Structures are given as structure tokens and as C-alpha cells.
Amino acid sequence: MMRWLRDDEPELRTISTQNAASNAHMIAVNERLGYRVLGRSTEYQRDLPDTVPASSRGAGSVTGTA
């Protein structure tokens, strides 16, 4: 892919990637490709129940993830 990008997009100077800190295998691949860590971030994820009782929804509704 790196060769394809070099040949097809010669003006491209930067490629970014993101990985979970627990994904040691992908981090090792990226390091072998020459990527370096520029920063770290923390993200949270929570599974929501399939249904929420009407009494706890409030006046409006919001779609999204927590």
C-alpha cells in the first residue's frame, strides 16, 4: 500500500493511523512501516440496553452513543 500511495499520490506527505493500545500486533506492524507515536487519547464505550422505558426518556429523544 505504501508503494501504491507513493506512485499514485506523489504529493502525499503524511499518513495517519490509530490503534488501540492493547493491539500490540498492529502497533508492531505500524512501527515496522516507520510510523511513530505522535499522541495518545482515551475513548470510552458503553453498551446501551435495547429498550429504554418511556418514563426515563424525557421530553425529547437523542440518538447517539455514550
Secondary structure, 3 states (H helix, E strand, C coil): CHHHHHHHCCCCCCCCCCCCCCCHHHHHHHHHCCCCCCCCCCCCCCCCCCCCCHHHCCCCCCCCCC
